[in-house]
């Protein structure tokens, strides 16, 4: 059950990051992605990837 919670958290965080990117296209200035949005998206993807990687490492140990 715990591994499913970690995977669900990683997926939801990555989805939220994608929503941030898409939202940046609809707020002024249109079509420009601000650096703070890109930084937040990168941090979210890094954290979710680390959760999945840690889970994978200890599952296969």
N, C-alpha and C positions, 0 to 999 in steps of 0.2 A: 504494500500500500504506500509506503514512504517513497519508493522510487517513482511511483506514478505521480505523487504530489510534486516531486522535484521536476519531473518532466513537464507537468502541467504549468508549473511556475515559470520554467524556462520558455515554454511556448507562449504563454501569456505576456511575458516581458518582451519577447521579440516582436510579438504582434503589436504591443503598445508602441514600441519603437517605430514600427512601420507606419502606424497611425500618425505619429509625430511627423514623420517625413511627408506623408500625404497631406496633413493639415497645413504644412508650410507652403503648399502650393495655393492655398485658398485664402491666406491672410496677406494683407499688403506688406511688401510689394509682391504682386502675383508672380509665381513661377520661380522665385528666388528662395533658396534654402539657406537660412541663417546658419552661421557657424555654431551657435549654441545648440541648435536642433541636431546638427550632425554630430556634435560631441556627445549629446545625450543619447542619441541612437547608437553610437559606437560603444559607449559605456554599457548600455543595456545588452547589446549583443555579446560583448566580452563577458559580462557577468553570467548571462544565460549559457554561453558556451562553456564557461568554467564549471557551472553546476552539472551540465551533462557530462563533461569530461571527468570530473571527480567521481561521479556515479559510475561511469563506465569503467574507470580504473579499478575501483574497489570491488565492483561486481565480478570482474575477470581476474582478480588476484588470487 
